[in-house]
């Protein structure tokens, strides 16, 4: 199988997955109890059968399903997701557009931080297998795995923003910036950073265990390889063996995970954004659940899935360049 | 099962649970009555060996201990707590947001309900959801895994494509979308977690089925005219079973975590209070920002410990039953 076939296969696969998500999205939101038209009008004075029919016609819900599907696909390709049920008169794209940057800022930075710290912890525990550090980090990883991240977030929020017992309330309780302060320039930057400290900390701690564990296992596998023994036998210093011979190869399996978590940036912090009222896509998801804003929810699900599918594709393609064995196969 | 000319198997402790046929002199004479009796005798011995190996794992025993504690709490909930203290209309509830006292061990919530009672009864909901969702996930995962591994061909391609789809989709977003569209009840939460958590199992089961299918005794059985159904139920399933079991225990942990997350986001059943629901109530009432630690700690710690317990049991079993890990 040549490189080209491999590439085309992967791209086709990603495309099919995306189509599956689109079809799933389309049908799911049409089987739900209570059609969008009545949901849009419910609670307003215009809620009566005639208006609901008119609204159905306006939204195209009276057309046969195949025709609706074609319209839906066309609209999605043009990134038109219709109108929000809750924010009357605002399109879903507008509602979502404002929330992208805060999410990328918060989840992006904490993902990168957790990758770097997690890999370093993993390298150190694998290299010093059976040491106190190794057991400590394994226990910590297991504990963090068992902990609902939103609960951890609430405890941190309680300790450092609410202030309880000996803990000082030194950070804001949530949000993106101080409301009404209208800060500009560096003052604004520091204000945002101040709001970001706690959710950043929680997300970084919640994510790093996974990297540490995978890096540790991968390092142990590589350390058992013959070429490492050869390197030692020819007198390479231990630090050189670790950083020049073992780590580069051990990094290979973590690459896929790294690329995948970049795909999870958009939809990965739903509960933490909620706990810290961080105005990103995750918080919007929770608000849309509460308000039953299915139009927004549908678009968010599509964005979250598309990001992961895309990241998956990038992971496969880059992996091919990193690991020649995939190309040769 | 194995050719007789290769000598005895190495007696390593890890090999103790391999589902190996007993040599004739090991079978008690009274059991020679029927093939089924022989099979059951063998399985009983395999299980005894598994239990013996399992007992040597400190991690597994700690996990099992914590697990038994939670099961006892769930079963004896009416005996160790007064259910009325979590009914807001009862006069036996305390004042709102009372800190822990001798009367209310874990304090009270904003409606004066006993946090202790709610935590104790929450064990029932969390365990029920965890086990039921896992059952669904296991059945789907095992069916798809065995079908794909055993039959191969286009069926395998199709089923594995489906598995990859579910594996790639962000599960929380998928679960949220499903739960918010389908409604808010315990049954729907169970269903949603069940149908979002099977792909991992399907992959593991398929890999094992692929390897079992090529073993000589399966081939022999086929040559003797066994049907697919016979081969799957008598040869593939018993060999894939242990792996499914280890995986089940790990999946329960994930299912309980998932339940708490969905409940925290307000998608839980408002009538059956789980630990996630309690955390949802607590957060919505501002327990975090106003420092009501006694309302946040008990349900959260309960989740942490029950998930830890299942994970530790699962890891310990996996070490024994997973052929891949045994080799390391």
Interface residues (C-beta under 8 A of the other chain):
Chain A: X13 X16 X17 X20 X21 X28 X29 X31 X32 X33 X142 X143 X145 X146 X147 X148 X150 X151 X154 X155 X157 X158 X161 X162 X163 X164 X165 X173 X264 X267 X268 X270 X271 X274 X275 X285 X286 X289 X290 X292 X294 X297 X298 X300 X301 X304 X305 X308 X309 X312
Chain B: X161 X164 X165 X168 X169 X170 X172 X173 X174 X176 X177 X178 X180 X181 X182 X183 X253 X257 X260 X261 X264 X265 X266 X267 X276 X279 X282 X283 X287 X288 X289 X290 X291 X293 X296 X300 X303 X304 X305 X307 X308 X311 X312
